[in-house]
């Protein structure tokens, strides 16, 4: 700030002016100092504000650091606890592993004993199976002999006819010789007829001997028609005496099965015998044997016109010693033996008996492979 001073000639005034100017200059200096101090103070206030802001930021950062530290401390505490738990778990696992090792050793010893017992049990089972197989064979043979006993009357009649014919033809030859007939051809013809009748009787006896002997366990391809016809040959006289009609419908195909001829013949004779007995009091007596063949199996149906099977007994009729016949007229073994033989041949047997419509026994047997040649039944 500029100050204008008026100069006078008065010395006193000059002195006053000097003092006044000095005071003014002092005041101006002080003002300048105060202004500098004020500006310094403002700078200091600005610096102080900046410091306060930095301190506030530092405080916030410290709070965040403290919060992060607390979280880290908690995490560390949790990890420490988990580590302690893991350590304890590892100790338990090691203890359990030692126990498992001991148990495994005990189990191994027990398994050795079990294997020894299993070998002994297997040997015992095999021995019992062999005994059971022998008993079953004895049972089948007993049933077969019982069937032969029932067939005796008819077989005796079949043998009686050729034996009578033999006597007749031989008698004719003797008469021709005694009367001096010189026609040798006629005598030979009579003797040839007698020989033919002897052959028929021999066939019947051979058939009976074959059927009566114990069946071998071997299996061979069989033409099923031949086995059925042989069974019918043994039963035909009984059917004739009881006026039972038999219809055989096996179709144009010749099914071949892998089986035992004697055992299968016994199956068919058992079914034919049951059908015969079931039609004792029937007004119409007929048996129908039907066969159907698919790519893998042959199905045989034996149907009769008898009284049928009482309801509820369809599953029991295959049980051993179960029979619906009167006491003394059946052993209850026929269908049980039949069931066992069919099962041994890999087949199935069932019965259908609608009320008042007779009974139908259905047998399913697997066919022999196409490239297996069939054997003729002896």
HELIX and SHEET records of a PDB file:
HELIX    1   1 UNK A   11  UNK A  178  1                                 168    
HELIX    2   2 UNK A  184  UNK A  212  1                                  29    
HELIX    3   3 UNK A  224  UNK A  241  1                                  18    
HELIX    4   4 UNK A  261  UNK A  278  1                                  18    
HELIX    5   5 UNK A  334  UNK A  344  1                                  11    
SHEET    1   A 2 UNK A 220  UNK A 223  0                                        
SHEET    2   A 2 UNK A 256  UNK A 259 -1                                        
SHEET    1   B 5 UNK A 245  UNK A 249  0                                        
SHEET    2   B 5 UNK A 286  UNK A 293  1                                        
SHEET    3   B 5 UNK A 297  UNK A 304 -1                                        
SHEET    4   B 5 UNK A 360  UNK A 366 -1                                        
SHEET    5   B 5 UNK A 348  UNK A 352 -1                                        
END                                                                             
